[in-house]
């Protein structure tokens, strides 16, 4: 007999909150480490250089991949987001791209709903 507290029921019902807790812990650790870096000026400059180099390398990789099939532009925007963690201009660009992506997604959903409505009315004729 299996009860709700038995190990077999725990395997059958995965804990859906576990990944959220994991991300929350990771985010908290990253926030603590960044605040430590910003409190220590001798570490801040090399950190910014490393973030800049990492962001630029991701952008260059994305630009190389743009003509090829795959997520070239997505990788470019990820590189800009990496830069946006330390540089305000890149952060503003990231926010602009996010707003545009939301607008395009909403437009696409409205278009899909409109086309689905047309398909439903034409099949009745």
ZAVEXTOR-711181 format. One record per residue (C-alpha): residue in three letters; x, y, z. Coordinates in steps of 0.001 Angstrom, whole numbers. Example, Ala and Ser with C-alpha at 12.3 -4.5 7.8 and 13.67 -1.06 7.14 Angstrom:
<nodes>
{code ALA, px 12300, py -4500, pz 7800};
{code SER, px 13670, py -1060, pz 7140};
</nodes>
This chain:
<nodes>
{code UNK, px 0, py 0, pz 0};
{code UNK, px 1221, py 3415, pz -903};
{code UNK, px 409, py 6474, pz 1157};
{code UNK, px 731, py 10081, pz 95};
{code UNK, px 3903, py 10492, pz 2151};
{code UNK, px 5705, py 7441, pz 777};
{code UNK, px 8826, py 7767, pz -1383};
{code UNK, px 7102, py 6173, pz -4384};
{code UNK, px 4464, py 8910, pz -4469};
{code UNK, px 7216, py 11522, pz -4269};
{code UNK, px 8759, py 10022, pz -7396};
{code UNK, px 5411, py 10009, pz -9162};
{code UNK, px 4698, py 13657, pz -8319};
{code UNK, px 7709, py 15820, pz -9222};
{code UNK, px 8223, py 18944, pz -7144};
{code UNK, px 7521, py 21739, pz -9598};
{code UNK, px 8742, py 24447, pz -7215};
{code UNK, px 12264, py 22973, pz -6969};
{code UNK, px 13604, py 24628, pz -10157};
{code UNK, px 12229, py 27990, pz -9023};
{code UNK, px 13946, py 27646, pz -5664};
{code UNK, px 17159, py 26689, pz -7415};
{code UNK, px 16999, py 29773, pz -9646};
{code UNK, px 16139, py 31963, pz -6661};
{code UNK, px 19177, py 30668, pz -4765};
{code UNK, px 21409, py 31207, pz -7784};
{code UNK, px 20058, py 34720, pz -8301};
{code UNK, px 20621, py 35561, pz -4616};
{code UNK, px 24200, py 34251, pz -4787};
{code UNK, px 24911, py 36290, pz -7914};
{code UNK, px 23430, py 39401, pz -6304};
{code UNK, px 25641, py 38931, pz -3242};
{code UNK, px 28746, py 38426, pz -5362};
{code UNK, px 28024, py 41500, pz -7505};
{code UNK, px 27449, py 43661, pz -4435};
{code UNK, px 30774, py 42399, pz -3037};
{code UNK, px 32504, py 43261, pz -6320};
{code UNK, px 31038, py 46767, pz -6330};
{code UNK, px 32171, py 47341, pz -2739};
{code UNK, px 35787, py 46581, pz -3684};
{code UNK, px 37102, py 49091, pz -6254};
{code UNK, px 40243, py 47076, pz -7076};
{code UNK, px 38102, py 44161, pz -8213};
{code UNK, px 35468, py 46263, pz -9993};
{code UNK, px 37632, py 47386, pz -12943};
{code UNK, px 38923, py 43915, pz -13898};
{code UNK, px 35408, py 42537, pz -13468};
{code UNK, px 34014, py 45130, pz -15892};
{code UNK, px 36784, py 44282, pz -18369};
{code UNK, px 35947, py 40577, pz -18122};
{code UNK, px 32223, py 41243, pz -18558};
{code UNK, px 32967, py 43461, pz -21553};
{code UNK, px 35214, py 40848, pz -23137};
{code UNK, px 32671, py 38076, pz -22534};
{code UNK, px 29804, py 40165, pz -23931};
{code UNK, px 31761, py 41217, pz -27005};
{code UNK, px 32875, py 37668, pz -27711};
{code UNK, px 29265, py 36438, pz -27531};
{code UNK, px 28197, py 39278, pz -29864};
{code UNK, px 30973, py 38432, pz -32355};
{code UNK, px 30007, py 34756, pz -32238};
{code UNK, px 26380, py 35704, pz -32884};
{code UNK, px 27329, py 37943, pz -35813};
{code UNK, px 29360, py 35109, pz -37311};
{code UNK, px 26303, py 32854, pz -36996};
{code UNK, px 23797, py 35355, pz -38458};
{code UNK, px 24142, py 34217, pz -42103};
{code UNK, px 23953, py 30564, pz -41083};
{code UNK, px 20719, py 28811, pz -40173};
{code UNK, px 20191, py 29020, pz -36447};
{code UNK, px 19821, py 31528, pz -33644};
{code UNK, px 22433, py 34096, pz -34743};
{code UNK, px 20491, py 37223, pz -33777};
{code UNK, px 19361, py 35646, pz -30533};
{code UNK, px 22994, py 35075, pz -29590};
{code UNK, px 23796, py 38705, pz -30462};
{code UNK, px 21031, py 39895, pz -28128};
{code UNK, px 22281, py 37592, pz -25377};
{code UNK, px 25701, py 39213, pz -25770};
{code UNK, px 24153, py 42660, pz -25451};
{code UNK, px 22313, py 41460, pz -22336};
{code UNK, px 25637, py 40287, pz -20865};
{code UNK, px 27072, py 43734, pz -21526};
{code UNK, px 23924, py 45246, pz -20019};
{code UNK, px 24754, py 43779, pz -16630};
{code UNK, px 27557, py 46345, pz -16260};
{code UNK, px 27076, py 49030, pz -18900};
{code UNK, px 23967, py 51287, pz -18846};
{code UNK, px 23813, py 51879, pz -22613};
{code UNK, px 23732, py 48151, pz -23310};
{code UNK, px 21084, py 47727, pz -20595};
{code UNK, px 18896, py 50355, pz -22275};
{code UNK, px 19304, py 48558, pz -25601};
{code UNK, px 18358, py 45263, pz -23960};
{code UNK, px 15206, py 46824, pz -22496};
{code UNK, px 14287, py 48252, pz -25910};
{code UNK, px 14697, py 44831, pz -27545};
{code UNK, px 12599, py 43212, pz -24803};
{code UNK, px 9781, py 45723, pz -25286};
{code UNK, px 9847, py 45165, pz -29050};
{code UNK, px 9821, py 41395, pz -28563};
{code UNK, px 6725, py 41662, pz -26351};
{code UNK, px 4998, py 43838, pz -28958};
{code UNK, px 5844, py 41378, pz -31752};
{code UNK, px 4638, py 38413, pz -29662};
{code UNK, px 1316, py 40147, pz -28908};
{code UNK, px 908, py 41110, pz -32568};
{code UNK, px 1592, py 37506, pz -33585};
{code UNK, px -983, py 36155, pz -31144};
{code UNK, px -3628, py 38615, pz -32382};
{code UNK, px -2821, py 37651, pz -35971};
{code UNK, px -3067, py 33938, pz -35175};
{code UNK, px -6402, py 34429, pz -33400};
{code UNK, px -7737, py 36495, pz -36304};
{code UNK, px -6640, py 33859, pz -38834};
{code UNK, px -8130, py 31070, pz -36728};
{code UNK, px -11435, py 32957, pz -36667};
{code UNK, px -11412, py 33278, pz -40443};
{code UNK, px -10656, py 29600, pz -40914};
{code UNK, px -13546, py 28663, pz -38613};
{code UNK, px -16084, py 30761, pz -40539};
{code UNK, px -14973, py 29670, pz -44014};
{code UNK, px -15218, py 25953, pz -43190};
{code UNK, px -18924, py 26316, pz -42328};
{code UNK, px -19785, py 27538, pz -45857};
</nodes>
